[in-house]
């Protein structure tokens, strides 16, 4: 119990800008999600904690990630972790790359794990991992046919959507790297090897599908999430999560900002919008003055989340000071982009 409390305190301190709900005082929906995360991941990890100031968003994130990635189904966890790592590379999220390359140390080979982490997908020795990771790396462009049968679509597109969402949120709220700073190449490998062994029981488990569904009320599956329809549980999780994210946006993101972000996503070619933030400043200049700080935060989250910094967050907080509003706004921006990526990556190649 002492070790668990120490670990919980350490991971809680990784979260920046908001104060997570401590596990010992969590109630209601937050406590329910924490209990599932503790049971299935053996720790309430920072990506779970950071969502806790906005309980419906926490539940939406958990079911969007849990049902396609963690729950036991058809696709091997090794393939799904490679997809998660490829998406994390695409989103310039070193924290997520560290986490999912560690998973691949146990599920695949160290060399393949490092090839994914270093964006050297052509060097992957496993041809199945290579083809699926390469597809995931480019899924946001909608230009690469999916190299898997239609029956695998709900799981693999689901992982892509979940991690296009999560990488953006992690870039805002968590440190740049999961691993200790200053490790040499050999030391990094030793560290990953050790952590991979610790994670082995959770990586090789197959929790039952659908456990998360009771967290949020039923909802209709949107047409642009048809990729999930072939798996009823993933379809339900996606529909319920999407509705919760939409409601979070309605609460915390001004209508003018939501319109701006959706319009830019409609025209997005998948490429970075620019090397800096000038494009963002020009875009939010079209908004009412009172909405510009929210526009800057949400637009950066959707298109270049690694550029969100203390100044961007402070600007948003001047008009919306609560942790709940900050989590809701960031979550909506990440969700809007991830939903569009899901629409683009939804069509598996025929077999």
N, C-alpha and C positions, 0 to 999 in steps of 0.2 A: 504493500500500500504506500509506503514512503517513497519507493522508487517511482511509482505511478504518479504521485503528487509532484515529485521533482520534475519528471518528464513533462507533465502537463504545464507546469510553470514555465519551463524552458520554451516549449513550443508557443505558448501564449505570448511570450515576449517577442517572438518573431513578427507578430502582426503590427503594422504601423497604421497610423491615422485614426483607428477606432479602438475601443476597449472591448475585447471579446467577453462574452458571458462565461465566467468560470464554470467548469463542469459541476462543481460542488453545489452551486446555487441555481443551476438551470432548472426551469420549470416548463411545463406545457410542451409546445411544439419543439422548442430548442432541446429540451431534455429527451424527447423521443428520438430526434435525429442523433444527438450525442450517444444515446444508448446503442443505436444501430451501428454507428461508426466505431464505437469502442468494441463492440462485439465482433465486427467484421474486419477492422483494420488494427485492432488492439491498442489504439490510441486515438484520441480526438485530435486529428492532425490540423495544422494551421489553415489549410483551405476550408475546412469545416468551421473552425473557430471564427475566421474573419467574417463569415456571413451571419453570425449569431445576432448582431443588433437588429436584423430584419428577419424575423422567424419564417414568414412564408417564402422569402427568397432563399434562405438556408435550406428549407425543405425542397424547393424547386431545384437548386443546385444538386443536392444529394440524390434525388431520384433521376435527374438527367445524367449524372455520372454513374451511379450505382447500377442501374438496370442494364445498360449495354456493356459496361466494363467488368464489374465485379461479379454479377450474378452468373451462375452456371448455365451455359447454353451450348450452341453448336461450335462457335469459333474458339480456337485455342487462345488462352490468355497471352501466350507469347506474341501472337499476331496482333492482338489488341494493344499490348504495351508498345509494340513497334509503331503502331498507328499513333498512339498518344505522344510518343517521343517525336515522330515526324511532324506532327501538328505543332508541338512545342517549339521545334526549331523554326518552323515557318513564322511563328509569332514572336521570335526573339525573346523567349522566356527561359533564361538559363536555369532558374529554379526548377521548372517543370522538366527540362531536359535532364538535369541531374537525377531527379526522382525516377523518371521512367527508364533512363539508361541503367540505373541501379537495378530496377526490376529485371531488365534484360540480362544483367550479369548472371542471375539465377535461372532465368527461363530460356535463354539462348546461349550465346558464347560471349566472352569478354570482348573479343575482337569485333563481333557484330554489334555489340552494345556501344562500343566506342565509335564505330563507323556511323551509326545513326546519330550519336551525340555530336559528332564533328561534321555532319552533313556530307558524308562521303558514301552516299547510298550505293553507288556503283561498286564499292568495295565489299558489300555485304556478301558473305559466303552462302547464306541460305536463300535460294531463289524465291521462295514464297514470301519470306520476310522482305526481301528486296523489292519485289513487285508491289506489295501492299503498302510498304512504307513510302515508296516513291509516289504512289497514287495519293496517299495521305498528305505528303509534303506539298502537293500541288492542288489539293481538293478545293481550295478557296478560289482558284482560277476557273474551275469548271471545264478545263480543257483536256483532262486526262481520264480516259475511260477506266471505270473501276474493274480491276482484275480479279473479280470473285463472282460466284454465282448469286443470283437474286436472293436466295434464301439467307445469305450472309449480310445482306444490305442493312437490315435494322440494327444489327450489332455494330458493324464497322462504320456506317454513316453516323450511327448514334455516338460512337466514340469520337469521331471527328467533330461533331457538333459540340459534345460535352467539353472537349479540350480546346476548341476555338473559343468557347466561353471561358473556361477556367484559366487558360494562359493569360488572357487579357486581365482578368480580375487579380490573378496572382501578381502580374507585373505592377499593379497599382498598390496592393496591400502587403506584399511580402518582400523579403530581401532579394537582391539580384541572384544570389547563389544559395543553394541548399548546403553544399559542402563547405568545410572550413576554408577560409582564405589562406593562400600561401602554400598549398600542397603541391608538391612536384607531380609530374606525370605518374611516376611509379607509386607514390604515396596515395594519389587519388585512386588508382586502381585497387590498392590494398584496402582503402577505406570503403570503396564501393563493394568490393568483394565481401567484406565483413557485414556491411549493412544488408546486402542481398541475402546473405545467409539468415540474418535475423528476420527478414521479411518472408522467408520461404513459406512458412505455414499459411500466411494470408494470400500469397501469390498463387499457391496451389490449391486453395480452397475453392469451393463452388457454391456460394450461398444461394438459397432458393430464389428464383425470380419472383418479383411482385411484392416483396416485403415492404418496400417504401411507399406503395400506392396509397395506403390509408392516410398518409401524412397530409394530402391535399384533396380537395373535392374533385369529382369527375368533371371532365370538360370534353368538348368536341375536338377531334384532331383537325388542325387546319390543313387546307389543300396542299400548301407548300411543305408540309411535313409528311407527305404521302410515303416517303422512304421508310417510315416506321410501321406502316399499316400491316405488313405481313407478320409481325410479331405483336399479338394483342397486348402483352405487358409493356413492351417498349412504346407502343403506340399510346397506351394510357399514361405512362410516365411522361412522355413528351407533351401530350395534350395538357396535362395538369400543370406541368412545369411552365410551359409557354404562357398559359393563362396567368400564373402567378407573376411571371416576369412582366407581362403586359400591365398588370395592375400596379406593380411597383413603379413602372414608368409613368403611369397616369398620376401616381401620388407625388413623385419626386422630380420628374423631368417636364419642363414646360412644353406645351404643344408645339410651339415654334421650333424647339430643339428637336423634338421627335420627327417633325416634318423634314427638317434639314438633314438629319442623319439618314432617314429612309430614302430621301432623294439621292443622296450621295452613294448609298449602297446600291441603288438601282443602276447607277452609272459606273460603279467600281469595276475595274478590270482585274482586281486581285493584286495589283502592284502597290508598293508603298507610295503614299501620296506625295512624299517629298523628303529630303534629307533632314529637315528641321521642322519648325512649327509655323513657318510663315503661311503655308497653305491654310492652316487652321485659323490663324488670326484673320486672314482675309475672309474665310467662310463665315466666322461668327460675327464679322462686321456687318453682315446683312440682318442680324437679329436685333430685336429690341434691346436697348442697353441693359435692361434688368435681367435679360436672359443670357447674356454673353458668357458669364462665368460658368453657368451650367452647360452652355453649348461647348465651351472649350473642354471641360472635363469629359463630357459624353462623347464628343467627336474624337478626341484623342484616344479614349478607351476603345472605341470601335475600330479605329484605323491605325493607331500607333501607340498602343498602351504603354510601351516602355518609355515614352516621353512624358508621361504624367509625373509631376513632381510636387513638392510641398507647396510651391506657389500656386499651381493649378488647383490643388485641393483647398488651400486657404481661400482662394477666390470664390469657390463654390460655397464654402462654409459661411461666408459673410451673409449670404441670403438664406442658406439652409444649414443651420448649425448642428443638427443632430447626427449621431452616428447612423441611425436608421436611414435618414435621407441620403447620406453619402453612399452607403452600401446599395441602396435601391438605385441610385443614379448610375453608379458604375456597373452594377449588374445589368441594368437595362441596356446600356451601350454595348456591353459585351454580348449580351443575348441577341440584340438586333443584328450584329455582325455574324454571330454563330448561326442564327436562323437562316440568313442569306447563304452562308456557306453550305448548310445542309441542303437547301434547295438546289444549289449548283452541283453538289456531289452525289446526288441521289440516284442516278441511273446506272446500275451495274451493267457491265458488258454482257451480252448474251452468251450462253454456253451451249 
